[in-house]
Structure formats: C-alpha cells, structure tokens
Amino acid sequence: MDKSCLNSSEKEQVRIELKEFMPLESELEATAEIFSVFGDVTRLKIISALLIRELCVCEIAASLHLSDSAISHQLKLLKQSRLVKHRRASNKIYYSLDDEHIEHIFAEGLKHVRE
C-alpha cells in the first residue's frame, strides 16, 4: 500500500504548480544534450582554452597535446551544440565561444567544484 504524504487534492495542486513552471520537454532534452557535451574533459579543455582567446585547430591541438583530427572531432560536437562558432581567415579557421552564456556555465561549474 502506498502511504503518500499528500491527499488527492494536495497532489493535484502540486501537479498543477509544477506543470505551470516546468520547462517544456523539448527544452529539457536540449539542456540535457548541452550538459552531456560539457561532460567530456577534452571538450572542457577546449572551452577553457577558448575562454582565453580565439584559436585555430592546430593551436588547440598543440596546447592540449592532441592530434588535429581529435580536436576537429570535438569542435564539431561543440559547434553542433552551438557552444563554439568559427570564422575563416585566409586558409585557417578560428574558433571562439558562441556567446557569453558558455563562459557563465563553465565558470559556475568550476565555482561549484572549487567550493
């Protein structure tokens, strides 16, 4: 037997309240996808490097001691999630964070870990 702490009227009130303020399912799925992209150390290193300045693949690869192809693969995932953007200059492509929200998410994660 389920011994609930709420009667049926209270349960309905909670359900209505939560439904009113709960984000849409599609928004939650997109948010979960963004957090999964943040769930990789290499991608976090790339984001950390891009916090400092705009970089090309070879600069990121050299600083992280990884191959250009490994970095390109991670950048593709970061671009698909709209966490980084790129611009072409002559024969190089430079990457930077897509917007200031990325910096805030990263900073809040570090702040939480450091406390």
C-alpha positions in Angstrom: 0.0 0.0 0.0 1.3 3.4 -1.0 1.4 5.7 2.0 1.6 9.2 0.4 2.2 12.2 2.5 -0.3 14.1 0.4 -4.1 13.7 -0.1 -5.5 13.7 -3.6 -6.3 17.5 -3.5 -2.8 18.3 -2.4 -1.3 16.1 -5.1 -3.4 17.8 -7.8 -2.2 21.2 -6.5 1.4 20.2 -6.7 0.9 18.7 -10.2 -0.7 22.0 -11.4 2.0 24.1 -9.8 4.9 22.1 -11.3 3.3 21.9 -14.7 3.0 25.7 -14.8 6.7 26.3 -14.0 8.3 23.1 -15.5 10.2 23.8 -18.8 8.9 22.1 -21.9 10.1 18.6 -22.6 12.0 19.8 -25.7 13.8 22.4 -23.7 14.8 19.8 -21.1 16.1 17.5 -23.8 18.1 20.3 -25.4 19.5 21.3 -22.0 20.5 17.6 -21.2 22.3 17.5 -24.6 24.3 20.6 -23.8 25.2 19.2 -20.4 26.3 16.0 -22.0 28.6 17.9 -24.2 30.1 19.6 -21.1 30.6 16.1 -19.7 33.9 15.4 -21.6 37.3 16.6 -20.2 38.8 17.2 -23.6 35.8 19.4 -24.6 36.1 21.3 -21.3 39.8 21.9 -22.0 38.9 23.3 -25.4 36.3 25.6 -23.9 38.8 26.6 -21.2 41.3 27.5 -23.9 38.7 29.4 -25.9 37.9 31.5 -22.8 41.4 32.9 -23.2 41.3 33.7 -26.9 40.2 32.7 -30.3 42.2 29.7 -31.6 42.7 27.6 -34.7 42.7 23.8 -34.6 46.5 23.5 -34.7 46.9 25.9 -31.8 44.3 24.0 -29.7 45.9 20.6 -30.6 49.4 21.8 -29.7 48.3 23.2 -26.4 46.4 20.1 -25.4 49.0 17.6 -26.9 46.3 16.0 -29.2 46.1 15.5 -32.9 44.4 18.0 -35.2 41.8 15.3 -36.1 40.9 14.7 -32.4 40.4 18.4 -31.8 38.4 18.8 -35.0 36.1 16.0 -33.9 35.5 17.6 -30.6 35.0 21.0 -32.2 32.4 19.5 -34.5 30.4 18.4 -31.4 30.8 21.8 -29.8 29.6 23.5 -32.9 26.6 21.2 -33.3 25.6 22.2 -29.7 26.2 25.9 -30.5 28.9 26.2 -27.8 31.5 27.4 -30.3 31.5 29.3 -33.5 34.1 29.7 -36.2 35.3 32.2 -38.8 37.6 31.7 -41.7 40.6 33.9 -42.2 42.7 33.1 -45.3 43.4 29.3 -45.1 42.7 28.9 -41.3 39.5 28.5 -39.4 39.4 30.2 -36.0 37.2 29.1 -33.2 35.7 31.0 -30.3 32.9 30.5 -27.7 29.5 31.1 -29.3 28.4 33.6 -26.6 28.9 34.7 -23.0 26.5 32.1 -21.7 29.1 29.4 -22.3 31.6 31.2 -20.2 29.0 31.6 -17.4 28.0 27.9 -17.5 31.7 26.9 -17.4 32.5 29.3 -14.6 29.6 28.2 -12.5 30.6 24.5 -12.8 34.2 25.4 -11.7 32.9 27.5 -8.9 30.7 24.6 -7.7 33.7 22.2 -7.8 36.0 24.6 -6.0 33.7 25.3 -3.1 
